Amino acid sequence: MASDSKYDILFEPIKIGPKTLRNRFYQVPHCIGAGSDKPGFQAAHRSLKAEGGWAGINTEYCSIHPESDDCHRVSARIWDDGDIRNLRAMTDHIHANGALAGVEMWYGAAHAPCMETRCTSYGPSQFNSEYENLTYCHEADQDDINRLQQYYVDAGIRARDAGFDIVYVYGAHSYLPLQFLSPYYNRRTDKYGGSLENRARFWLETLEKVRNAVGKDCAIATRFAVDTLYGDGGVEVEEDGIKFVELADPLVDVWDVNVGDIAEWGEDAGPSRWYRMGHQIPWQKHIKAVSKKPVLGVGRFTDAEKMVQVIRAGELDIIGAARPSIADPFLPEKIKEGRFDDIRTCIGCNVCISRWEIGGPPFICTQNATAGEEYRRGWHPEKFPKAESDDSILVLGAGPSGSEAARILMERGYTVHLVDKADKVGGCVNTIATLPGLGEWSYHRDYRETQLNKLLKKNKDSQVALGVKPMTVDDCLDYGADKIIVATGSHWNTDGTSGLTHEPIPGIDATSQDWCVTPEQIFEGKKKIGKKVVVLNCDWYFMGPSLAQRLKEAGHDVTIINGVQMGRYMEFTLELPNLHRWLHNNHVEMIDGVWASRAEEGRIEIYDIYGDGWKRQYKGPGQLPRDENKTQRWVDFDTLVLVTGRSSDDEIYRGLKERKSEWAEKGIKGVYVIGDAWAPKLIADATFDGHRIAREIEEDDPQHPKPYRREVAVWGTSHMPGGAVEIEYQE
């Protein structure tokens, strides 16, 4: 089906310097964990988006010199001819699919820790990074400035030779050119400091030199944080932001504009918990008003109506995207064809970003299980190998893992019966999406529900049975399926067992006591929640603080007792700073560095983990008797919320395994367990489990993943070989 003509504006070509984008869809630079050392991964992931209709495809940030080394994280690098060769694989495959390739040239100064190269970076002034640990730069003198600018020129020439069409001088996220522009970093008194014209000088000179070197062959882009959100201590859009664009406009072919810095770049890559689509438009629109060049910007744009709106309103010329292009590499093609309900809408969870923040693993996506697996496993998000048998498959559980397994199996042509006691597909997502700010996570459920309903119309022998009586082991054995996949999920512990002690907390039993509740019991709404609530938290992610926020918004007095760093994983997803602000501003009390030794109705006894209280748990030398332990104290409550740990609901799987001797008689060829029923995990990893087993169901041992293709350096070589990479997808 062709798209409505009102979307035609999204598919108009747009000229940027000597190059032309075939439409207005543009994958901005974003990290995937490939760099230039995994050319197959880099080429496969980026070129797939070109196949899906994106007109411009960029690397992640690309280091121009060993002085800008971001290890432990993974950046691309364009230091030498070996990097040219490896990155050429990406540009060749992007060009083969009709798109332009861009490179984001990066020098980090103090924000580059140089853990591998052990170099010292240079900056406008000497400062220690507010983002990295124990990292300082050296203040650059004129000779250093000349050398730094030549780094950009040399890297630009290498980029052109690697086949890149768009060359960035990257100045967003508080990296080097912005450091010269911003008075927050630049304390110089020479011609590169003081007035705006002086602070802009380094960036302008660098743009001019790069343009002179490669501007006839490549479009010159700059990524610019038009407002660092520091107030007048940094760059403000209506002051230095607009004025710098006016100064640099003749030197730039396309502007890529955002807001924020590196220490809190969640203000740019805004998680859906705090920010809706297009949240940067109030700043970005100022640049379009003064620039004569095309302007692009991100905003987690997933809705074609919103894309058209911002273009027609003159706020942007090009739709920039990172996360939406990961969730659905074929988003442009699906809009063009009018297949809107086939779009895997980005849920804004920022789990993709978390892998870069952690420092190096390949990125993942909650919505798109094939993201990062295009080269390693040969997976294509829209193509699936045909079924190799007429096996029928029973899938128990329609949560993230089970619904994904059923979807892929049905895409492949298998007969699938998906069974769940719940009335709706989605499992844990159905309740998680009711937490404050997490409504968009329901897109994960909605996509699978929509696709399953479509597939049922094609495969009349398959069925989705919801709201049914929970199946027993006998029911499964007698069902008549050839293979059984158990995706029955997990539950929050009712006895306080946690990763700190691996033991129940004396006095706690949420199955029988009305005064303590698990998250599931809160969602069920069957237990009354008292006025004074204590959340006992030993989980690293969102559940504890999210329930605290929900209960506080409902009028309860809330205290969080943290046995681990509250929401640590949310630091990686960029949600944590604003969460801390919310909890602080709304007077949610936090007690950190403690754990519980026992509880009774109305009060819980806690002890300091790092004080004498730890000795009560550590059964070793120096343990103190209880009456000598001075750190123990009581905290009162009306209701105690247990967010202490999860356990798999794997009774059906274990029961089936115990009766393996009966499988052959019942015609059962295999029984497998996936998702949280295998082990509690991220929704993204549970979804991956379901996707993987559905692709590998014919293997001798589908329970355990097949080896994936690795890219390794060969001993005795100085640089990993690159060149053209054959990208193979399973058909």
N, C-alpha and C positions, 0 to 999 in steps of 0.2 A: 504494500500500500504506500502510495506517495504521501509525503508530508503536506500539510496545509501550506498554502502559499505564504501565509503570514510569517513562516519561518525561513523564507527564501533569503532574507537579509543575512542570516547566519552562514550562508553558503556562498556569499559573494567573495571573489578574490580581493586581496588587499596588498598593495605594494609597500614593501619596506626596503628602502634604498635600492640596491641593484637586484633584489630578489622579490618574488611574489608568493605570498601564501595563497593556497588554493581556496581557503575559506577562513572563517574567523575563530576556529577552534585551535587552541594552542596549549600544548603541555609545557608548562613552565619547568624550570629546573627543580628536580626533587631527588632525594636520596633513595637508593634501593639496596645498597650494600654491594654493588658490583664494582664501581670504580673503573680503573683501566686495567686491573689485574684479572678481571673475569670478563673477557671480551665477548664470550658466547652469551652469558647472562645479560650483559649490557645490550648487545645487539638484538637479542630475541625479545626482551621486554619492550624496548623502545620502538622497534620496528613494528611490533604487533599493534601499537597505537596508530601508527601510520596506516596500517591495513584497515583499522577501524574508523578512519576518517579524520584523524587529527592532522592539521596542516603544518604545524611546527612542533618539533620534538627536541627536547634539550637533555643534556647530561645533568647529573647532579653538579654541585659546586666542584670546580676543577682547579686544583692547585697549579700555580704557574711556576713554582720553584720550591726546592726543599726547605727553604725558610718558612714556607706555609704548609706545614705538615699537621694534619688534624688527627693523627693516631692518638687514641685508640679507635676512633671512628673511621669510616671508609669514605674517602672522597675520591673522585677521579683525579688523575694527574696528567699533566702534559709537559713533562720535564725534558723529554728526549725523544729520539727517533723510535724507540721501542713503544712509547706511549702513542705516538702517531700511528704506528702499525696496528696496535690493539684497538684504538678508537676508530680507526678506519672501518673496522667490521660494523660498527654501529651506523656510521654515515652511509656506507654502501647499502645496507639493508633498509634504512629509512628512505633513501633515494629510490630504491627499487619499488617502494610502495607509494611514491609520488609526493612525499613530504619534504620539508626543509629540516636540516639538522642544526642545532645550536649548541654552543659550549659556553658555560658560565665561568669565566676566568676569575680566580679567587686568590686573594692574599689576605690572611687573617690577622697579621700582627699579633698582639698579645692574646688574641682569641685562638691562636694556633699553638697548641702545646708542644709540638715538635718532639713527641715521645720517641719516634722512630729515628728521625734524622739527627736529633740532638743539636739542631741549629738554633740560633737566636734570631727572632724576628725583629723588624723595625717598624716604628710607628711615628705619628706626628709628635708625640711627647712620650716620655716614659710613664707607663701606668701598669698596674697589675689588673688582669682581667677580672671582671665581675662574674664571669661565666666559667672559666677554667680554674683549676687548682694550682696555686703557686706559679703562675705564669706571668712574666713581665716581658715587655718589649724594650728595645733600645731606641732612644730618640734619634731620628734620622737627620743628618746634616745634608748639605746640598749635594755632595758626592753620592750619598746614600739614596737621595731622592732620584737623582739621575739614573742610578742603577736599578731602583725599583721600577721606574717607568720603562726602562729597557726590558725588564722581565716581562712586562705586559706585552710589549711589542714583539719580543721573541716568541712568546707563547701564542700570540695572535697569528704569527706566520706559521707556526707549527699547526695551529688549528686549521688554517686555510689549507695547508698541505694534507691534513687528515680528512679533508672533504667537508668541513663545516661551512654552512651557509650564513650563520648568525654568530657573531662574536660579541660576548658580553664583557663589559668592564663592570664587575659586580660590586655594588656599593650598598646593598641592603644588609639587614641583620648586623649592623655595626661593624662591618669589615672595612678594610683599609681606606678606600676613598671617602667613605662616610665619616671615618674617624678624623680625617683632615677637615671635613666640612663642619663637624659637630663640635661646639665649644665644650661639650662634656668630656671629650678626649683631647682636643687640640688646645694646648695652653701656650703655643708659640708666640713670639713677639716679632718674628721676621716677616718676610713677604708671604709666607704660607700660614700666617696666623693673624688673629685680630678681627679685621673686618670680614664681611661675607665674601667680598671679592678675593681677599687673600686666602681665606679658608677653602674657597672653591678652586683655587689655582691648581693644586695637585691633580684633582679630578679632571679639570678642563684640559690641562696639558697632556695628561695620559690619554684621554679620549682623542685628542688631536693627533698624537703620535701613532696610536693604533689605527686611526682612520687613514692616516697617510700611508701606513704600511699595507693594510689589507682592505681598505674601504671600497676599492673598485671591484673587489671580488666577493666581499662579504658585507652583509648588513651589520651595522654597529648598533648594539643594544646596550642599555644600562639598566640595572635593577636598582631602584632607588627607594629607600624608606622615607617617604615624603613627610612623615611625622614620627619621631622616635618615641612620642608619648611621655617625654620627660618634662614637658612644659618649656619654659624659656631657657632651661639649662641644656637643651638639646636642639633638635631640628623641629620646627613647627611648620605645618603645611602652609599656613597663610602668611608666614614670614619667610624664613630661609628656603622652605620647600618650593614655593612658587618662584621665588627669585632665582634659585639655582636652575630650575627647569628653563627659565627664560635665557639664562646665560649659556646653558649647554645645548639648547635645542638645535642650533645649526650643526652640532657635531654628532648628533644621535639620529639614527634612522627609526628606532622604535623604543618607546619607554615601557618598562615593566615596573609598575609602582605598587608599593605596599606600605604597611605601617609597622612600627615596633622595632625592637632591638633583638639581640641574640639571647640575653638572659631570660627574657620572657617572650619568646617568639610565638607563644600561644595567642598573643594579640594579633598575629598575622595568620598562622595556621589555626584559626579559632576552632576549638572543639565544639561540637553541637550542644554539649552541656551548657555552654555559656553564650554561644553566638549562632545566629541564624544566617542563612544564605545572604551573601552580599553585604556583610557587615562593614567592609572597608570602603564602600561607595562614598560615604560622607567625606572622606579624605581624597579618594581617587578622582572624583569628579572635578576637583580644583585643577588638576594637571591637564585634563582634557580641555579645560577652558582657556589655557594659556599656550599649550603646545601646538605647533603646526604639524607635528609628526603623529603617527598612530600611537595610541596608548592602550596598553593591556594591563589587566590586573586580575588577581585571584579573589575568590570569595566563596569557595565551595559551591560553585554554580552547578546545579543538577537539573533545574527546571527550565525548559526551553522558553517558557513564557517570560521568565525573569531575564534570561539572556537577551531576548528581543527587546525587552523594556529598557535595559540599561544602554543598549546600543542606540535605540531610537531616541532616548532621552539625552544623548550626547555625553554620557558619563564614561563610556569606554568604547573603543573601536574593536577590540579583540577580546574574546573570552579566554582568560587564562585559567588553567586548572592543573592541580597536581592530584589530590585525593580522588576527585570524580573520575579522572582518567585511569586511576588504579582500579577503582571499584568496577568500572565498565570501560575497557579500552575501545569498545564499539559504540559509545554514546553518540558521537556525531552521526554515524551511519543509521542508528536506530531512530534518531530524530528525523533524519532525512527521509527515511522510509515510513515514518509515522508509527513506529512500533514502540510507543511510549511505555506500555506496560511490560515490555521486555527489558527495560533499563534496570540494571542493578544500581540503585541509588546509594551513593555514599552516605553512611550513617554518621560520619563525623566523630567516630570514636577515637581516632588518631592512633590506633594500634600500629598502623603502618609507620608512623613517625617514631613510635616507641623503640623500634629496633635500632634506628640510627642513634637515638639518645642513649640506649644501652651500650652501644659502641661496636657495631660491626656485623651482626648477623644479617643475612638477607631479610629484606622486609617481608611482611605478610599483610593480608587484608581480611577483615572480618567478612565482608560481602563476597569477595572474589577469591576462592581458594586456589585459583591457578596463578595468581600474582606471585612472581618470583620463581615460578616453576616452569616457565615457558621453555627455557633451555635445559634446566636440570632434569626435568621429567618429561619434557616434550609435550606439555599440556597446552591446549588452546581453549580459551574460555567459551567458544561457540561451536567447537567441533569435538565429537566424541566417537571413539571406536565402536563399531557395531558389535552387538552381542555375539558371543562365540558359542552359545548353547541355548537351549530352550528351557533352562532352569527357571523355576519360579522361586521368588525370594520374599520371605517374610521379614519385615523391618518392625521391630518393637520400639516405639518411641518416635514422636514427630517433632522433637526439638531441633536445635541447630544441626546436630550431627545426623540424626535419623532422616530429617526432611531433605537434607542435602544428598545423602546416600540414595534415597528413593528417587529424587529428581534425576540424578545422573544415571542410575540404573534404567529408569524409564526412557531417558533420552537415548540410551543405547539400544532400547528395544526389549528389555527384559519385562517379564510379568512380575509386578511388585504389589504386595499387599502391605500398606503402611497402617499400623494400628497404634492407637493411643487412647488412654482413658480420659484425657482432656477433651474439651469440646472444640479446640482450635489448634491448628498447627502453630508451632513456635516454641513450645516448652518454656524454658526459663525466660526467654525474651519477652513473653507476654507480661510477666510481672516486673522484670527489670525496666521495661519501657514506661512503667507507671511512676518510676522514681523521678525526682525533680531534675529537669533538664534532659532526660534521656528518652523522650518521646520518639526522636528520630531513629533510635535503635530498632524500632518496630519495622523499619524498612527491610531489615534482614528477614523477618517473618513474612512480610507482605510479598516480597519477590518470590520466595519459595512456594508460598500458598498459591500465588497466581500461576506460576509455571506448572505446578502439580495439577491444578485444575485444567490447564490447557492439555497437558500430556494425557490425562485421563480420557479426554475425548478422542485421542489418537489410538490409545491402547485400551480397548474395551475389557480386556481380561484383568487389568490392574484395578486396584481400588484403594481409597483412603477411608479407613474406618475410625471415626472419632467418637469420643464419649462412650466407649464400650467398657465392659467389665474388664478389669485387669486380668491378663492372661496368666495362667499357671504354667509350670513346667510340663505338666501333662497336656495342657492345651496346645503348647508349642510342638510337642512330639507328635501329636495326633493331627496337626493342622494340614499336613500334606505338602508343605513347602520343601523344595530341594535344599535350600540354604536359609539360615536364620541369622539376621544381624540384630544384635541387642544394643539398643541406644536409649537405655532407660534413665540416663542422667545421674544426678547426685543430689544430696541433701545437706543442709547445714547441721552440724553436730548438735545434738540436744543435751549433751552432758558437759559441754565446755572443753572437750578435747581440742588441743591446739598444737601448733608446730613448736611451741616453746617447751612444753612438758611431755607431749604425747600421751597424756593421761587425763581422765576426767577430773573436773574440779569437784571436790567433796561438797555435797549438799545440793547440787544442781541436777535437775531432770525436767526438761521442758515438755516431755511427753505427759507428765502427770501433775506438774505444778503450774498454777495459773499465774504466778508472779514472774515467771521467766518465759521468754518467747524466742523463737528462731525467726529469721527473715520470712520463711514460708508461712509461719503462723501469723505474722503481721499482715502479709498479703491476703491470707484467708479471712482475716477480720473476725475470727471467732473468739479471740481472747480480748478482754478489756485492757486497754493501755492506761496506766495510772498517770497522774500529773507529773511526777518526778521520775525521769527515765535515765537509766545508766546503760550506755552501749558498751559492752565488753568486746573490744576489737583486737583480733590477732590475725586479721586478713590484710594483705598488702594492697588491695585494690579498692574498688569503689563502694562496696556494699555498706560497710560500717558508717563512713561519713555521709553517704547518701541517705541512709535511714535516719541518721541524726538530723539531717536537713529536713527530711519529710516530717519527722515528729515535731521539730521546732516550728515549722510552718503551721502545724496543726495545733499549736498552742501549748505544747509540753515544755517543761524545763529539762534540758538535756545536758548530760555529762558524758564524754567519751573517755573511757579508760583504754589506753593504747599499750599493748604488749610489744608491738612492733611499730616502726615508723609509720604513722597514719598515712594511708594512700600513697605509699612510696611508688607504686607503679604508675600512679596518676602524675607523678613528676615527669615520667617518660612520655605520657600522652598529652602533656602540657595543660592538664586540667587543674593541677594542684594549687598554683598561686591564687587563682580566683576562688578556689574552694576555701583555702585558709582565710581569705578576706571575708568571705561570706560567714564562715563560722565565727570569726572574731567580731565582725560587725553585728552579728545577731546573738552574741553573748552565749555561745555554746562553750561550756567549760571543757578543757582537755587536761587529762592527767597522763603524762607520758612516762615511759621507762618503768612501768610497774606491771605486775600480774597478780592474779587472784589465787589465794591459798584455800579459800572455802567461802561458801555463801549460805545464807538462810533467808527466809522471808523478810524482806525489808532492808537487808544490808548485805554487803559483800566485803570480805577482808582482802586487802591488797598488800603487796610488799614491793620494795624497790628492787628491781632486777639486778642493778649493779651494786647494791649495798649488801648488808648482811642477809637480806631476804633471799638473795640468790643462793646462799649456802643451804637454805632449807630444801631447795630443789637439787642442788649439786651434791650428790652423795659422795663427798670426798673429804680430804683433810681440812680441818678447820671449821667443820659444821657446828653451828651454835644451837643449843637447845631453844625451843620455842620461847620460853619466858625471858631469854636474853636477847631475842631479836627485836631491836628497837624500831625497825622500819615498818613493821606491820601496823596497819590502821584500818578502820572500818569506814565505808562510804554507804550512805543511806540511799534508798530508792523505793519507788512504788512498783516499778516494772524494770526487769533486767533483760536487755536484748543481747542475745548470744550470736556474735559474729566471730566465732573462734576457729572455724575450720570446716571443711567439707569431707564427705565420704561418699563413695560410689554406691549407687543402687544397682548392685550387680548380682542380686540373689538369683534371678532367672538364669543369667549366664552361668554362674557356678553350679546351679542345679542341673542345667543341661549338660555341662561338662561331666558332672558326677555320673550321669546316665549315658555316657558316650557309647557304651556297649549296645544300647538300643537304637542308635542312629541308623545303622544299615537296615535293620528290620523296618524302620519307619520311612526309609527312603531319603534320609537326611545325609547330604554330602559334606556339610560343614556348618559350624556355629561360630560366630565371631562377635566381638564386643568393640564398640567404638565410643568416642566422645567422653563425656564425664563418667559414663558407666565403666570405662576402662581406667580412667583416672581424672579427677577434676582438673579443669584447664580453662584457658581463655576461650571465649566463644569462637574466635578465629581459628584456634587449633582444633576445637571440636568440629567445626565446619570442615576443616581440612581432612580430619579423620574420615568423615562421611564421604567426601569427594574421592579421596584416595582409594578407599576400599571398593567403591563402586567402579573405579577404573581398573582395579587390579583383582576383581572378583574371580577371574579364571585362573589366577596363579596357584601354584601348589600350596602356598601358605599365605593367603590373603590377609591374615591377621597382622603380619609384619611387613612393613614397606619394602618394596624392591629397592635395590641400590639406585641412586641417582647419579647422573653424569657430573663428574667433578672436573674443575679446571685447576690444574696444579702445575707449578713450575718444575721443570726437569732439572735434577741435580747436575751441576756443571755449566748451566747456562746463566748468563747475567741478567736476562730479562725474559719474562714469559712470552712465548711466541704468540703473535696475533694473526693479522691477515684476515682474509675473508673466512667467515664461519658459516658452515651449513647449518641452518636451523631446521630441525625436524619436529613435526608435530605428529602425535598419534592420530590416525584417522580411523 
